[in-house]
């Protein structure tokens, strides 16, 4: 099947973007270069097309109950204009996906979810299967979504909207006009910087993109987005998280609410948490600019202890960086397992290549 095009496809072609097939969508991997786009986000304001992300709406008297049963976080705590990170778990507490829940009106009869593109079809099927007295709608093809990220994001967006961005705190959102079109704006992102994600009708996507570009936002692609999220140590499904990984393995237990019997996978999560994780997500800095890719074996004192989940070159650190899963044979807490490894030297083995590295705390980058 041919890759789908986002509502911003023509904008990307006009700007000469290098397009790739990602999760069944044609998306820009870069416009200028990954390094230039990385700098744009860390220093100014970068603009991403994230229209490939799955966007669902659930309505009905059972909307909230259905989301509470399906998702780990406490959607019942959401007030109007707030959004919340959560996990979709399997019965065994494996991570089927991570997502954001939005409460547009604060009422229990309507919620919105944003999920990973590659899991959208699977997620929707799971959500519908777990629903009672609620109707799910896939709004992905009817909407466009962009992310404006960087220290200048608010200054770039403010002249284009009637919303009070200064009053909008992290994980808050509001609906209003942006560049003359109706849009929902949230203070969220996936780069480690301040910023906003904006959803509008598909037919208004190009207007929104061009207005933000005219305001000074710099176009960025998937390549820089991956570097930015890795520096910030944000997990990516299929890398740090998957159905064989539990929240306790990767520091995501905060997204699992206390009433573990109230959501699918909750009881299994608590049992696993009580027994302590079998593996731990850790950070590695290469002793050079070389990159250890996903699957590279990690050897500590000659023994295989784990594997790289994501690796890249970090412009912020000036070296290769990686996140990895390592074994936790003594079933220590995630905090203790990480602490005992920090400062230890290891080797990342990638085919015939060995890359010396050092265990370090996460994240690799934290904005001041």
ABEGO torsion letter per residue (X at the ends): XBBBBBAAAAAAAAAGBBBBBBGGBBBBABABBAAAAAAAAAABBBBBBAAABBBBBBBEAAAAAAAAAABABBAAABBBGBBBBBBBBBAAGBBABBBBBBBAAGBAABBBBBBBAAAAAAAAAAAAAABBGBBBBBAAAABBBBBBBEAAAAAAAAAABABBAAABBBGBBBBBBBGGBBBBBBBBEAAGBBEBBBBBBAAAAAAAAAAAAAAGBBBBBAAAAAAAAAAAGBBBBGBABBAABBAAAAGAAAABBABAAABBGAAAAAAAAAAEBABBBBBBBBABABBBBBGBBBBBGGBBAEBBABBBBBAAAGBBBBBBBBBBAAGBBAAAAAAAABGBBBBBBBEABBBBBBBBBOBABBBX
